[in-house]
């Protein structure tokens, strides 16, 4: 998939745009993209946000020279400044657009930007022959735009899914995904599946549920599709779910992982969208969800029956997502990473003490290194969140819920800050220096602290932590969504992926519910949309 630093989904990335040909082959340069939305490049954003596509997803991404000059480098220059092409638009400031020669750009949408379509044009120039063509870029302003994240109750709670606009923090809709008598918990993931530029939501039952999945439209909440991942009337292990472009075609796939009792099975599904529906007018319909490529494979030994947790992320910087798998309950804190193209293992590491047998929660996001890093939540014990590179190197670690004490525990007082700048409950053993792995002070000072992973000392919840990523603050860096495991009040906290300060703290359900909270999201840098 295309990399996008802003975390704002690109509405359309056409892969069949006409090529830039040299003038020896034709008498006049061709127009690469006109006003037709089917031939242009489009992005969807909300008012007051910053759109900053990188070079890989910039305006030159699909431009090229052909014939003898194929592969010549291109440079981009602005031809006309951004302006509304629909009625009722607001004035766009002169400095709203910065276009770089490599095709990357930054566009700042005014806070009062009216819903509608903004266009600007650019020239793509062959740096060798100096031949050039022009193209049009569309920026669609819609209040509904923005990444989505979802929260759902853990074991003992009803099958309710709450979906939020990550940028505003406002609830978009809530759904009872399964029968209201089901109490096994629900897992979710978000990502655009129907090409309308807005993250959709996939929900699956946790342990006790069959292998069913349901897709909700991220804009309206309408149910788009419901089916079984595989046919087994006796299976009741539930599923984990992720969304990502694992084959690099620019379209998102659904990745499902079998739950406890189902073996370490991974199923990759390809949503098929009705191409006759214009995404600028209506919600595109999902016609079918079919197995992709090999369809399914085992992430671990086939004898392991603890299930798996799944995530996706462009950990290699190749433009396509890898499949990230964490062992489920009963397995060690093992994380294994697969390149779906060729189905090969590209990474493997233990995120915590290998002797633990509680599994892990996994996610992935871009935290400023240019590739996705792997987020791992502890399955039991303190709600520790690790951030790892593909090779397993520990980049950061923090404790998400230190004030949620297990039954019978006593708060030791505080918080206190030591001379090294690390903050935590009074009595906790804190690091005395920044660790070689790159650990940094947490900075919140009130409700969370980085802890020394070598000491194992902590004060807090003992139920582990569930993790996801989204784009909360719009700084172009993914942020980390955390939900507590069982035994804690149902708080959901979102932390900055850049500074690790708390961005949001809400009580998602009845404060007397202690069954844990599942969280679902999608890396803003990986959130992709279907080409209609």
N, C-alpha and C positions, 0 to 999 in steps of 0.2 A: 504494500500500500504506500501511498504517498506520505511523506513526513510533513507534519504541519506544526510549527512551533506555537501557534496561537491557541491550539486546542479547539478551534472552531471548525466544524465539519465542512468540507468542500462539497457543495451541492452536486456539481457535475464535473468530472474530469474525463472529457472525451478522449478516446484512444485512437480515433480514426481521422484526425484532422489532416487536411491536405498538407503536403510537404512544401518546403521552400525550395524551388528549383532555380538553377542558375540561368542567366539570360541567354546563354548560348542555346538552351533547349527550348526557349519560348520567347515570344516577342514582348511580353509584358509580365510583370510580376503578378502572382495570384494573391487574392485576399485569403488569408488563413482562416479567419473567422468573421462572419458577418453578424447581423442582429439575431439570426435564428439561434435560439438557445440550444438546439441540438448540435451546433457546430462551434460554439464558443466555449470559453472557460468560465465557470461560475463558482462563486463561493456564497454561502449563506451565513449571515451574522446577525446579531441583535444590536439595537441602538447602543451607543456608548462603549463599544468594544473595539479591541485592536486586532486586526487581521494581519498576521505576519508569516506568510508561507515562506519556507526555506527555498533554497535553490532547487531541491528535488521536487518541490511542488509549486514552483513558481511559474511564471507565464511562458517560459521557454521549454518547459518540461516535454511537451509533445511536438515541438518545432524541430525541423531538421532540414539539411540540404540533401539533394539526391544526385544520382548520376556520378560523374567523375569527382564531384565535390562533396560526396557524402562524408559526413563526419567533421566537416569544417566547423570550428567553433562559431557560435552566434552570440551577439550582444543585444540587449533590449534597451530601448529608449522610449520615453513617453512621447506620444503624439498629441493626444488630447487629454485634458485633466478630467477627473471624475465629475460626473453630473447625473442628475436624475433623468431617466428617459420615460418615467411614468409621471402622471399628474399628481400634484399635491406634495412634491418633494421639497425638502428644506435645502438651504444654501450649503454647499460643501466648501469648507475653508480651503484656501489656496495651498496650504501646507499639509493637507490631509494625506496625500500620497507621496511616498518615497519609493521609487523604482530603481533597483540596482541593475547593473549591466548583466549580471548572471541570471536575471529573471526573478530573483527573490524581491519581495517588496513589503512595505508596511502601509496599511491604510487604517486611519483612525476615524471611526464612525462617530459623528456628533452624538452627544447625549440625547438630543431632541430629534434625531434622524427619524423621518417618517417612514412607515412601511412602503416598500416599493423597490424599484430596480435602478441601480446606479451603474453607469458604464464608463470605462475609459479605454482608450486605444493606445497601442504601442507599436513600435517598429522593430522587427527582428532582422538584424543585419549580419550577413556572412562576413566575418572579419578578414577573409582571404580575398574573395571576389568583390566584396562590397555590395553585392546584390541584396535587396531587402524586400520584405513583405510586411503587411500590417495585420493586426488582429485586434479583436474586441474582447474585453474582459467584463463580465457581469458580476456585480455584487448585490445580492438580494438581501434587503433589510426586512427582517420579520421579528416581531416581539417574541415569537415562540422559539426562536433559534437559541442555540446554546447546548452544551453537553448535558446529558442526563445521568443521574445516579439513582439507585434504588435501594431501599431498605426493606427487610422482611423479618418477621418473627422467627426465632429459633424453635427448638423442640418444646412443645407444650402450648405454643401460641397458635392462633388461627392462621389460615393461609393468605393473609393480607400482604399485599405489596404496595408500598408507597413510593411514588416516582417524583423526583425533584428536578427542577431546573438548577443545575449546579452553579451557574453564574449568579442567579438571584437568591438561591436558597429557598424558593417558594415551591410548595407542593403542586405538581401539575395534575396528577390524578392518583387514585388508589383503586386497587382491584382485589377481589377475592379470586385468586388464581385457580383454586380447586374447591372441592366440596368443603363447606364450612365446618364439617366435623373432623376434617383432617388436622392432626396436631403434630405432624412430624417436622414442621418447618419448611421454608421455601428458600431456594437459592435463585439468584438473578444475575444477569449481565446486560449491558447496554451497548448499542452501536447501531448505525444506520443500516437497515436491511432492505428497505424499499426505495431508496434513492430520493427521498424528499428533503434531504439535508438535515434531518433531525434524528437523533438517536432513538431507536426503538428499544423495546425491552423484551427479553426472553426470560421466562420463569420456569423453574423445574421444582418438583417436590424433593424434599430431603428424605432422610431415612424413613421407611414405612410407606413410601409412595411408589407407584409404578413408573415405568420409563417414559413418562409423558412430558412434553414441553409445549409451551404456549407462547405466541408472539403477540405483543401489543404495540400498536402504533404509538410512537413517542409523542406525537402532537395531540392526538385526540383521545388516546386511551382505548380505541376500538380494538377488538380482538381480530388479528389478521390471519392467524393460522394456529391449529392445534393438532398434534399427532403423536404417535409413539416413536421413540428413537429406535427401538427394536422390539420384536414380538416375543414376549415371554409372559404368559398370563400369571405365572407364579412369582415373578420378580417384584420385590418390594424394597429394594435398596436405595431408591431415589437416584438423582442425578446432580452433578455439578455442571456449570455452564460458563462458556466464554464466547466472545465474538471477536473476530479478527480476519484479516485478509492473509490467509496462510499459504495461498498459491501465487500471490503477487499479481493478480489480474485486475486489481483495483476494486474488486467487489468483496464484501464481507461474507465470511462463512460462520456457521454456528458450530462450536466445538462442545461436545457433551462428554462427560466422564461418568462412568458407572459408580454408584455408591457402594456402601458396605454390603458384602455378599455377592457383588456382581463381578468381581475380578477387576484388574486394572485396565479396563477397556476404554478406549477413546473412540468416539464416533464423530466424524466430520461431515457436516451437512451443508448443502448448497441451496439457498433460497432462490427460487425462480420467480422473477417479477414480470407481470404483464407489460410487454413493451408498448402496447397501444395507449397506455394511460400517460397523459402529459403531467409530469411531476410539478409543473408550475400552476396547475389548475386543480388537481385532485390528488388524493392519497393513492399512490400506486398499490395495486393489489398483489399479494404474494400468492401465486398459483400453486406452487408445490415446493417441497423441501426434500431434496434428493441426496443420497450419499455421494460424496465427492472423491474421486480418485480411488485409493485403496479402500475408502469407506471407513474402516475401523482397524485398530491395532491395539496391542497390549503395551502399556508404558513400562510395566515392571514384570516380574516373573508371573506367569499365568496362575500360579498357586496362591498368590497373594489375594486375599478376599476382603481387604479393608477399604476398598474403593480408592478414588483419586479426586483431587481438586485440580481445576484447570484454569489457565489464563493464557493470554497471548501478548506478544510484544515484539517489536523489531529490534531484537537484541544484537543483531549483526550489522545493522545499517544497510541492509540489502534492498529495502523497499518492500519487503514482505514480512509478515509476522511469523515468529516461531511459536510452537505450542509448548507451554510451560506446564509441567505436571508436578504436583506435590502429593506425596503419599497420604492416604486417608487414615482414619482412626485405626490403631493397631500397627501402623507402620512407623518407621523412624522418620526423622525430619529430613527426608531425602527429597531433593528437587532435581528433576531431570528435564532437559530441554531438547526439543526435536525440531529439525527443519522438515516441514511436511513435504517439500519438494525433494524427492529421493528418500524420504523417510529415514533420516539418519540422526543419531544422537549427537548434539553439538555442545552439550554441557551437562554437568552432573556435580552436585555437592550436597553436603549436610549443612543445613542452616543453623542447627542447634546441636546439643549433645546427642550423638548417635545412639545412645542407650535409651533415649526417650521413645515411647511407643504411642504417641498421641496424634501423629500426623501433623500437617501444616496447612495453612491457608496461603494462597499465592495470588499475586497480581504483578503487573509490570507497567512502568511509566518512564517518561523522559524527564530526568531531574537535572538536566543541564550539560550532560556529557555528549549529547548528539546521538546517542543510541538509547534504547530502553534498558533500564536496570530492573532487577527482579525484586519485588517486595514479598517478604515472607512473614506471616503471622504465626506465632507459636500456637500449637494445638491445645496445650494445657500448661498450667503454671502461670507465671506472670505474663501479662499481655504484652510480650515483647514483639517489636516490629523490626525486622532486619531489612536492609537494602543491600543487595549483592550485585556484583558484576557477573557477566556470563561465566567467567572462569571461577566463580565462587568467592572471590575476594569480598570481604565485608567492607562496605562503603560507609554505612551508618547504621545506628541502632537506637531505638528509643522505646520507652514504656508508655503505652497509650492510656491506661486507666489506673494510675497509681492510687487514687483515692477511693476506688471501689474495693473495699476490704472483704475478704471471705468471711463467712459466718464464724463468729467466735474470735476474730482477730481484733486487735486494738491498734488504733492509729497512734504512731509514735510521736506525733507532733510535727511542727514545722509549717511550711517548708523552710529549708535552710540551704545556703549556698556556700560552698567551700572556696578556698583561695584560688582554685583553678577555674572557677566560674561554673561548676556543675551544681545543679539544683535538684533537691529531692527531699523526701520526708526526713525529719530529724531522726537520726539513728541509723539511716541507711548508709551503706558503704558506697561512697561515690568515687569516681576516678580522680586521680590527682594530676593527670596530664592528658592532653589529647593523644589518643591511641595511634599507633603507626598505621592502622587501617583507615584513618581519616575521620574518626569520630569527632564531633564538634559539640560544644555546649548546646543544650536544647533551646534556651532563651525564653521560654514561657514563664518560668519562675514561680508559677502558682500551682500548676496541676499536672506537670509531666517533667520527666528528667531523663537524659541519657544516662545509662548505667554502664559500668565496666563489665563487658561480657566475660571477663576472666574471673570475676569474683562470684557471680551467681547470686549476689545479694540483692534483694528487692523487697518492697512492701507494696502490696496491691492485690488485685483480683487474681484468682487462681484458675480461671476458666479459659485462659488463652485469649486470642483475638482473631477476628475475621477482617480481611483487608481487601480493598479495592482502590482504584485510582480514578480521578476525574480532573476537570479543570474548574476550580472554584474561584480563583482570584484573577484570572485572565492575564497572568504575567508570562504566558508561554511555557511555563514549567508545570508538569503534572503535579497534582496534590494527592494526598493519601487519605482515604476514607477508612475509618476503623469502627468496628462494632464488637462489643464484648462477647466472650463465650458465655456459657451457662454459669449461673451463680452471681451475676452482676445486674444492676439496674440497666434498662434498655437505652443507654446513651449512645449516640453516634457522634463521633468527633472527626473533623477534617483538619489535617495539618498541611501547612505549606510544604511543598516538595523542595523549595529553595532554602527557606530559613527554618522550617520545622516548627514555627509558631502555630498555635491553634487558630484556625480560621472560622470554625463553627463548632457548636456544642449543643445538641438538641436531645430531648428525651423523645424517642420515636414512638413508644407505646406506653401503656399503663406503667407507672413507675414501680408497681408491685410485681411486675412480670420479671422473672429471673431466668428465663430460658435462653437468653442470648439473642443477638441480632446478627443476621446475615446482611452483608452489604455487597452491592454489585455496581460496576462501573465499566469504564473503558478509557484507555489512555487517550487524552485529547490529541496527542501527536499521531495516534494510530486510528482515530475514529474516521471511518471512510464511508463512502456512499456508492451506491450502485450506479453504473452507467445505464441510463434508460435504453 
